[in-house]
Amino acid sequence: GKTEGVSSGGLQTDVQVAAVEAKFGPNKYEEGGERLRKRREEQIALDKYNQLRLQLILDTVTLGLVGCFGIYASGSLRTSMSFGVGVVGSTAYVFLLSRSVDKLATAARQGQRSADILSGARLLLLGVCILFVVKNREYLDVLPALIGFFTYKLCTLLPVFFGEPGDARDIEDLLSSSSSSDSIE
């Protein structure tokens, strides 16, 4: 009856369960298990977010380096350097974007509204990148720098085509294995 799934604290008999329920209220074990399950799901979602965030940054850098070397191999150092300036700006943009999301999530967990103060810095970053290229126009071109800056957009689509790290099936497997190890019958 009531002792199924109750394994923590050595409570194995109906008498002990009844005593605890009399003291703390009915079904406290199920509520605690639900809170533990919810906390575990939140932790898995946070781990998945951190993995995706890091993957986006690494994909942006990797695609940028491949693009720079590919453009350089085609014979244009000026275009390659311009693209590289854009990639550096793109990587910084993705990093600021992830910090902004982290701050918004922290504020949401605390039940507060958070103003995204980094959104201005992110937009300013594109302007600074273009201004840098324009100021050095004898060495750099604007269009390759813009294309380099928007490589992060392409990197956000990579999980759609190649699957994201820690697929949903992996998360479901983690949830089912952790919930089955919690309940001892």
Steps between C-alpha positions, in 0.01 A plus 500: 500500500654817627852364536557458125756751378590606854859412553667806648552517875437130555120540516375157403183434697151640485528601866805714435341658193183571696702663779684725256179589316331581832785734590574663163182450300386245241695415186816689593706231331331553166538879527869465579546264208321743269721788615809284451385399152428862408840614629669222303315601182606862553862393547488289183352793307769733637773251405353473150488880468863532610601232253315675216646838597855366496431313176375820333815689602726216383308461173530875435876495556545181297289616206677836511845340490397268217360800312813708556732224382273419208490860386877534549556180299296651217763771485360806674673606820299824521167319481620236746605766754167680456310176556717433807414840651133414454547158663669657801203735533262208455666297774487797737132551408413137580686522830313820599173342388558195722584722799181695439293181495669384822409827674141481378470141624643589840256788534209278396594237760502769766162627382635833380489678170838576356587770253733369235781751536726302270271542197645844435852362523414225253364750247793730561732210423374480141544875463854487639583212267378692194669819617829313544477363148408839351787671682739241355346480154838485327550160670144373559165473320159552657302221331727210604508642852120503511486146368753399765297674769188305408668158511336449839163501322613207290632326811160527668360293213762223523305304766200494267700328227742288702308446825574674823741371760311310767201414285155486659527121504810526719317729743203263518737211568662697782162580651373144481822351640514748788133456590528122489801509734305717748209266553589175671207266520 
